[in-house]
Amino acid sequence: MWNKKIVLTISIIVFLVITGVFALLRVGRRTQVTRTNLKQIESNQTGNKANKKIKKSEKNKTEQVEKVTLSNINTELPGVYFYDTEWITSYSQVEDGHYYWLRYDGHYDEYVIYRDNKKEVGRFKINDDYYSLDGFVKYGSNFYALISYWAGYSDSEVQKLMRVNLDTKRLETLYDISETSVSGDGKFRFCCIYQDYFYFDKRTKWQSSYLRSKSVKLPIEVGTVKGTGSTELPLTTNRKKAKPYLLYMDNKIFYAVEEDSKIKLFCYDMSSESEQQFFEFKEKQNSNEENSFLEIDKDYIYYGNDMISRKTGKVFSPFQNMKKSKGSRKNYTANDKYVFYLDKQNRVHRLDKKTKQDIIIRKEKTLAVSCVGNRLYIRVRDEKGYNQCRKDEFDNDEEVIYYTTYYADNLYCMDVDGKREKKLWDGGYDYW
């Protein structure tokens, strides 16, 4: 009997132990499930917050297109236009705080690049006598050229974008752009380089009444044949109507549209592919010019006869007596304090940006003026040499000789007061 009691007691204890173990396991499993669910909930909440942040970021990105005003345009490192070098002496570029100019050495059949007061930068040759140097420009640490020639087998003109190799004194082909040949107006070619891309438009001054049909860009660091790899920029209605010259600056394209005697200034943001009108004014005197070049420095915006204060928005018209250069482009050059220009009598004027005082600092006949800091570089035509060059070109028009290569302007350097004038180059016509 006593044995039965012991067995019963042991059985009860075993039952209680087993029941307790199962209870503990159930609680532990519930705890584990609860924790797992909590983690899942936290993960979902985190995911929802992340999604909200992404959506908010995308919304902010859309809203990040900054409103352009007269005062917030960054004028550092603008695009550079190719100079029309039908006349080699026409290349005279202000870049990186220096004045660059080009001459031809007939004794060695080499083009010579000079800087400032006749310091030689380098030389190069064109591979064939029948090649023409159409355009030239300095961008960054390199010089670039447009050349053309007639391909006898197809009786068509070939045009190429080249880079100057000053070590080998040769030109390196970047692109064959014959299918979209770039023309000019005698002073500039309708193409430029900006942020390591070559930009050009299929439009010339003779097509100014038509809409711009195409804007294209090519990377200048990777050359391919016949423009492979080109990108066509989206066009807006206003950019189609803009003047032939476009200003590339601040990762935007700036341009002007003339409508109903009003000048409307636009910019196209290349990152967001969006267009803004940021200013409008009425011309005090209708310039009636098709090829005016919109220009911007840290103080003013220049267009036609007018200059606009970037600080106040006030419009001034100080250039009524300014000489038109080739292509009707106004001939401005400026430093921090003054604007320099030529009047219709070919005299050099100095306009004080602050006071608007305008004085003549050089009365002698001048062809062009360029400003670098406190130095002015003055081009003066050598009339005898120029006339002889034109005569030879006319008398021998069937010969493939580029007579204009052998002509050079006189070149002078002087201070901003028109004093201490120094002759840097004795111009003339040196062909035999």
C-alpha positions as CSV (number, residue, x, y, z in Angstrom):
1,M,0.0,0.0,0.0
2,W,2.8,2.3,0.9
3,N,4.5,1.5,-2.4
4,K,1.3,2.6,-4.3
5,K,1.4,6.0,-2.5
6,I,5.0,6.5,-3.6
7,V,4.3,5.6,-7.2
8,L,1.3,8.0,-7.2
9,T,3.3,10.9,-5.8
10,I,6.1,10.3,-8.3
11,S,3.6,10.3,-11.1
12,I,2.1,13.6,-10.0
13,I,5.5,15.2,-9.8
14,V,6.4,14.0,-13.3
15,F,3.1,15.3,-14.7
16,L,3.7,18.7,-13.1
17,V,7.2,18.9,-14.4
18,I,6.2,18.0,-18.0
19,T,3.3,20.5,-17.9
20,G,5.6,23.3,-16.7
21,V,8.1,22.6,-19.4
22,F,5.5,22.8,-22.1
23,A,4.2,26.1,-20.6
24,L,7.7,27.5,-20.6
25,L,8.2,26.5,-24.2
26,R,4.9,28.1,-25.2
27,V,5.8,31.3,-23.5
28,G,9.3,31.3,-25.0
29,R,7.8,30.7,-28.5
30,R,5.3,33.5,-28.0
31,T,8.1,35.8,-26.9
32,Q,10.1,34.9,-29.9
33,V,7.2,35.4,-32.3
34,T,6.4,38.7,-30.6
35,R,10.0,39.9,-31.0
36,T,10.1,38.7,-34.6
37,N,6.9,40.6,-35.4
38,L,8.2,43.7,-33.6
39,K,11.3,43.6,-35.8
40,Q,9.2,43.2,-38.9
41,I,7.1,46.2,-37.8
42,E,10.2,48.2,-37.1
43,S,11.6,47.2,-40.5
44,N,8.4,48.2,-42.2
45,Q,8.3,51.5,-40.4
46,T,11.9,52.2,-41.3
47,G,11.1,51.2,-44.9
48,N,8.1,53.6,-45.0
49,K,10.3,56.4,-43.6
50,A,12.9,55.7,-46.2
51,N,10.3,55.7,-49.0
52,K,9.0,58.9,-47.6
53,K,12.5,60.4,-47.6
54,I,13.1,59.2,-51.2
55,K,9.9,60.7,-52.4
56,K,10.7,63.9,-50.5
57,S,14.2,63.9,-52.0
58,E,12.7,63.4,-55.5
59,K,10.3,66.3,-54.8
60,N,13.2,68.5,-53.6
61,K,15.2,67.5,-56.7
62,T,12.4,68.7,-58.8
63,E,12.2,71.9,-56.8
64,Q,15.9,72.5,-56.8
65,V,16.0,74.3,-60.2
66,E,17.2,77.7,-58.9
67,K,15.4,80.8,-60.1
68,V,17.9,82.7,-62.2
69,T,18.2,86.5,-61.5
70,L,20.5,89.2,-62.8
71,S,22.7,88.9,-59.7
72,N,23.2,85.2,-59.2
73,I,24.7,84.2,-62.6
74,N,28.2,82.7,-62.2
75,T,30.4,84.2,-64.8
76,E,33.4,82.1,-64.2
77,L,34.7,79.9,-67.0
78,P,32.3,80.7,-69.8
79,G,32.3,78.9,-73.2
80,V,34.8,80.2,-75.8
81,Y,33.8,80.8,-79.4
82,F,36.1,79.9,-82.3
83,Y,37.5,82.9,-84.1
84,D,37.0,83.1,-87.8
85,T,40.6,82.8,-89.2
86,E,39.9,83.3,-92.9
87,W,42.3,86.2,-92.1
88,I,44.9,84.6,-89.8
89,T,45.5,88.0,-88.1
90,S,41.9,88.1,-86.9
91,Y,42.6,85.6,-84.1
92,S,43.2,87.7,-80.9
93,Q,41.8,86.1,-77.8
94,V,41.7,87.2,-74.2
95,E,41.9,84.0,-72.0
96,D,43.3,83.1,-68.6
97,G,44.6,86.6,-68.0
98,H,46.6,86.7,-71.2
99,Y,46.3,88.0,-74.8
100,Y,46.9,85.3,-77.5
101,W,47.4,86.1,-81.1
102,L,48.4,84.2,-84.3
103,R,50.8,84.8,-87.2
104,Y,52.1,82.8,-90.1
105,D,55.8,82.2,-90.7
106,G,56.1,81.7,-94.5
107,H,59.8,80.7,-94.3
108,Y,59.0,77.5,-92.3
109,D,55.4,77.1,-93.4
110,E,54.3,77.2,-89.7
111,Y,51.6,79.0,-87.7
112,V,53.0,80.7,-84.6
113,I,51.0,81.3,-81.4
114,Y,52.1,84.3,-79.4
115,R,51.1,85.5,-76.0
116,D,51.1,89.1,-74.6
117,N,54.2,91.0,-75.6
118,K,55.3,88.6,-78.4
119,K,56.2,85.6,-76.2
120,E,56.1,82.5,-78.4
121,V,53.8,79.8,-77.1
122,G,54.3,77.3,-79.8
123,R,54.2,76.4,-83.5
124,F,52.2,74.0,-85.7
125,K,51.8,73.0,-89.3
126,I,48.8,72.0,-91.4
127,N,49.4,68.7,-93.1
128,D,48.7,69.9,-96.6
129,D,49.1,73.1,-98.6
130,Y,45.5,72.8,-99.7
131,Y,44.1,72.9,-96.2
132,S,42.5,76.1,-94.9
133,L,42.5,77.2,-91.3
134,D,38.9,78.2,-90.7
135,G,38.7,78.7,-87.0
136,F,41.0,78.8,-83.9
137,V,40.6,79.1,-80.1
138,K,42.3,78.4,-76.8
139,Y,40.4,76.3,-74.3
140,G,42.0,75.2,-71.0
141,S,45.6,74.3,-71.7
142,N,45.0,73.3,-75.4
143,F,44.5,75.1,-78.7
144,Y,41.8,73.8,-81.1
145,A,41.4,74.4,-84.9
146,L,38.8,74.0,-87.6
147,I,40.3,73.1,-90.9
148,S,38.7,72.5,-94.3
149,Y,39.7,71.2,-97.7
150,W,38.1,70.0,-100.9
151,A,38.1,66.3,-101.4
152,G,38.8,65.8,-105.1
153,Y,37.3,62.3,-105.3
154,S,33.9,63.6,-104.2
155,D,34.2,67.3,-105.1
156,S,32.9,68.2,-101.7
157,E,34.3,70.2,-98.8
158,V,35.7,68.3,-95.8
159,Q,35.7,70.1,-92.4
160,K,37.4,68.7,-89.2
161,L,37.8,69.7,-85.6
162,M,41.4,69.4,-84.6
163,R,43.6,69.7,-81.5
164,V,47.0,71.3,-81.7
165,N,49.9,69.2,-80.5
166,L,52.6,71.7,-79.7
167,D,55.2,68.9,-79.0
168,T,54.9,67.4,-82.5
169,K,53.8,70.7,-84.2
170,R,50.9,68.9,-85.8
171,L,47.2,68.8,-85.7
172,E,45.3,65.8,-84.3
173,T,41.9,65.0,-85.7
174,L,39.1,64.8,-83.2
175,Y,36.0,64.8,-85.4
176,D,35.0,65.0,-89.1
177,I,32.1,67.4,-89.0
178,S,31.6,67.7,-92.7
179,E,28.0,66.7,-92.6
180,T,27.2,69.6,-90.3
181,S,29.8,72.1,-91.6
182,V,30.2,75.1,-89.3
183,S,30.2,78.5,-91.0
184,G,31.1,82.0,-89.6
185,D,30.5,85.7,-90.0
186,G,34.0,86.9,-90.6
187,K,34.7,87.4,-86.9
188,F,33.5,84.2,-85.2
189,R,32.5,80.7,-86.2
190,F,29.1,79.6,-85.0
191,C,30.6,77.0,-82.5
192,C,32.2,77.0,-79.1
193,I,33.8,74.8,-76.5
194,Y,32.3,74.7,-73.0
195,Q,33.0,72.2,-70.1
196,D,35.0,69.9,-72.4
197,Y,32.2,69.7,-75.1
198,F,32.2,71.2,-78.6
199,Y,28.8,72.9,-79.3
200,F,27.6,73.9,-82.7
201,D,24.4,74.8,-84.5
202,K,23.2,74.2,-88.0
203,R,22.5,77.8,-88.7
204,T,24.3,80.8,-90.1
205,K,23.7,84.5,-90.4
206,W,22.3,83.9,-93.9
207,Q,19.6,81.6,-92.3
208,S,18.8,84.1,-89.5
209,S,15.1,84.3,-90.5
210,Y,14.7,80.6,-90.1
211,L,14.3,78.6,-86.9
212,R,17.4,76.9,-85.5
213,S,17.1,73.3,-86.6
214,K,19.6,71.5,-84.5
215,S,21.9,72.0,-81.5
216,V,24.6,69.4,-81.1
217,K,27.5,68.7,-78.7
218,L,30.5,66.4,-78.9
219,P,33.0,65.5,-76.2
220,I,36.4,67.0,-77.2
221,E,38.4,64.4,-75.3
222,V,37.2,61.4,-77.3
223,G,37.6,61.8,-81.1
224,T,35.5,59.6,-83.5
225,V,34.8,59.6,-87.2
226,K,32.0,61.7,-88.7
227,G,30.6,62.9,-85.3
228,T,29.7,59.5,-83.8
229,G,28.8,59.9,-80.2
230,S,27.1,63.3,-80.7
231,T,24.3,64.4,-78.5
232,E,21.4,66.5,-79.7
233,L,20.2,69.1,-77.2
234,P,16.4,69.5,-76.7
235,L,15.2,72.7,-78.3
236,T,12.7,75.2,-76.9
237,T,10.6,77.6,-78.9
238,N,12.5,80.6,-77.6
239,R,15.9,79.1,-78.3
240,K,14.8,78.4,-81.9
241,K,14.1,82.1,-82.3
242,A,17.3,83.3,-80.5
243,K,20.1,85.1,-82.3
244,P,22.9,82.9,-83.9
245,Y,25.2,83.4,-81.0
246,L,24.4,81.5,-77.7
247,L,26.3,82.2,-74.5
248,Y,27.3,79.1,-72.5
249,M,27.9,79.9,-68.9
250,D,27.0,78.6,-65.4
251,N,25.9,75.2,-66.8
252,K,23.3,77.1,-68.8
253,I,22.7,78.5,-72.2
254,F,21.9,82.2,-72.3
255,Y,20.2,83.9,-75.2
256,A,18.0,86.9,-76.2
257,V,14.8,87.0,-78.2
258,E,13.5,90.3,-79.7
259,E,9.7,90.6,-79.9
260,D,7.6,93.8,-80.2
261,S,10.5,96.1,-79.6
262,K,11.3,94.2,-76.4
263,I,14.3,92.2,-75.5
264,K,13.6,89.1,-73.5
265,L,16.5,87.3,-71.9
266,F,16.3,83.6,-71.4
267,C,18.4,80.8,-70.0
268,Y,18.2,77.1,-70.5
269,D,19.5,74.9,-67.7
270,M,21.3,71.9,-69.2
271,S,21.0,69.8,-66.0
272,S,17.2,70.0,-65.6
273,E,16.5,70.7,-69.3
274,S,14.3,73.6,-68.2
275,E,14.0,77.2,-69.6
276,Q,13.5,80.4,-67.7
277,Q,13.0,84.0,-68.7
278,F,14.9,86.1,-66.2
279,F,14.7,89.7,-67.6
280,E,12.9,91.9,-70.1
281,F,13.5,95.4,-71.2
282,K,12.5,97.8,-74.0
283,E,15.2,99.1,-76.4
284,K,15.5,102.9,-76.2
285,Q,16.7,102.8,-79.8
286,N,16.0,99.9,-82.1
287,S,19.4,98.4,-83.0
288,N,17.8,96.3,-85.8
289,E,20.7,93.8,-85.6
290,E,20.3,90.1,-86.3
291,N,23.6,89.0,-84.8
292,S,23.9,90.8,-81.5
293,F,26.0,88.8,-79.0
294,L,24.7,88.6,-75.4
295,E,27.6,89.0,-73.0
296,I,27.8,89.0,-69.2
297,D,30.5,90.0,-66.8
298,K,30.4,90.4,-63.0
299,D,28.9,93.9,-63.2
300,Y,26.7,94.1,-66.4
301,I,24.9,92.3,-69.1
302,Y,25.6,93.7,-72.6
303,Y,23.4,93.4,-75.6
304,G,23.3,95.6,-78.7
305,N,23.6,99.3,-77.7
306,D,22.6,98.5,-74.1
307,M,24.2,97.5,-70.8
308,I,22.1,96.3,-67.8
309,S,23.3,96.6,-64.2
310,R,23.3,93.2,-62.6
311,K,22.9,94.8,-59.2
312,T,20.0,97.2,-59.9
313,G,18.5,96.1,-63.2
314,K,18.8,99.6,-64.6
315,V,19.3,99.7,-68.4
316,F,21.9,102.1,-69.9
317,S,22.3,102.9,-73.6
318,P,25.9,104.3,-73.9
319,F,26.9,102.7,-77.2
320,Q,24.8,104.6,-79.7
321,N,27.9,105.7,-81.6
322,M,29.6,102.3,-81.4
323,K,31.1,100.8,-84.5
324,K,29.6,97.6,-85.8
325,S,32.2,94.8,-86.2
326,K,31.8,92.0,-88.7
327,G,28.6,90.2,-88.4
328,S,27.0,93.2,-86.6
329,R,28.5,92.1,-83.3
330,K,29.3,94.9,-81.0
331,N,32.9,95.3,-80.1
332,Y,33.1,95.4,-76.3
333,T,36.0,94.6,-74.1
334,A,36.2,95.3,-70.3
335,N,38.0,95.0,-67.0
336,D,36.8,95.5,-63.5
337,K,36.5,99.3,-63.9
338,Y,36.1,100.2,-67.6
339,V,34.5,99.2,-70.8
340,F,36.4,99.9,-74.0
341,Y,34.9,100.1,-77.5
342,L,35.4,101.7,-80.9
343,D,33.2,104.4,-82.3
344,K,32.1,104.9,-85.9
345,Q,35.3,107.0,-86.5
346,N,37.4,104.0,-85.3
347,R,38.6,105.8,-82.2
348,V,39.0,104.0,-78.8
349,H,36.6,105.0,-76.1
350,R,36.9,104.3,-72.3
351,L,33.6,104.1,-70.4
352,D,33.7,104.2,-66.6
353,K,31.4,101.5,-65.4
354,K,30.5,103.4,-62.2
355,T,30.2,107.0,-63.3
356,K,29.4,106.3,-67.0
357,Q,32.0,108.9,-68.0
358,D,33.0,108.3,-71.6
359,I,36.3,109.7,-73.0
360,I,38.4,109.0,-76.1
361,I,41.8,107.6,-75.2
362,R,43.1,106.9,-78.8
363,K,42.1,109.1,-81.7
364,E,44.2,107.2,-84.4
365,K,42.3,104.8,-86.6
366,T,41.9,101.4,-84.9
367,L,40.7,98.1,-86.1
368,A,40.1,96.3,-82.8
369,V,40.8,96.6,-79.1
370,S,41.2,94.0,-76.4
371,C,41.6,94.4,-72.7
372,V,43.7,92.3,-70.3
373,G,43.8,93.8,-66.8
374,N,45.4,97.2,-67.1
375,R,46.7,96.6,-70.6
376,L,45.1,97.3,-74.0
377,Y,46.0,95.5,-77.2
378,I,45.3,97.5,-80.3
379,R,45.1,96.1,-83.8
380,V,45.7,98.5,-86.7
381,R,45.3,97.7,-90.3
382,D,48.4,98.0,-92.6
383,E,46.5,99.5,-95.5
384,K,49.2,99.0,-98.1
385,G,49.7,95.3,-97.3
386,Y,45.9,94.7,-96.9
387,N,45.1,96.2,-100.3
388,Q,47.9,94.2,-102.0
389,C,46.6,91.0,-100.5
390,R,43.1,91.7,-101.7
391,K,44.4,92.5,-105.2
392,D,46.4,89.2,-105.4
393,E,43.4,87.3,-104.1
394,F,41.1,88.8,-106.7
395,D,43.6,88.5,-109.6
396,N,44.4,84.8,-108.9
397,D,41.0,83.6,-107.6
398,E,41.4,80.2,-109.4
399,E,44.6,79.3,-107.6
400,V,44.3,77.4,-104.3
401,I,46.5,79.8,-102.4
402,Y,45.3,81.4,-99.2
403,Y,46.7,84.8,-99.6
404,T,45.0,86.1,-96.4
405,T,47.4,83.8,-94.4
406,Y,50.3,86.0,-95.4
407,Y,48.8,89.4,-94.2
408,A,49.2,90.7,-90.6
409,D,47.8,93.7,-88.8
410,N,50.0,96.1,-86.9
411,L,49.8,95.3,-83.2
412,Y,50.3,97.7,-80.3
413,C,50.1,97.5,-76.5
414,M,49.2,100.5,-74.2
415,D,47.8,101.3,-70.8
416,V,44.1,102.1,-70.0
417,D,44.8,105.8,-70.3
418,G,45.9,105.4,-73.9
419,K,49.5,106.2,-73.0
420,R,52.9,104.3,-73.2
421,E,52.0,102.8,-76.5
422,K,54.5,100.1,-77.7
423,K,54.5,98.4,-81.1
424,L,54.6,94.6,-80.8
425,W,54.3,93.6,-84.5
426,D,55.1,95.4,-87.7
427,G,52.3,94.3,-90.0
428,G,52.2,93.9,-93.7
429,Y,51.9,91.4,-96.5
430,D,54.7,88.9,-96.8
431,Y,54.0,86.6,-99.8
432,W,56.5,85.7,-102.6
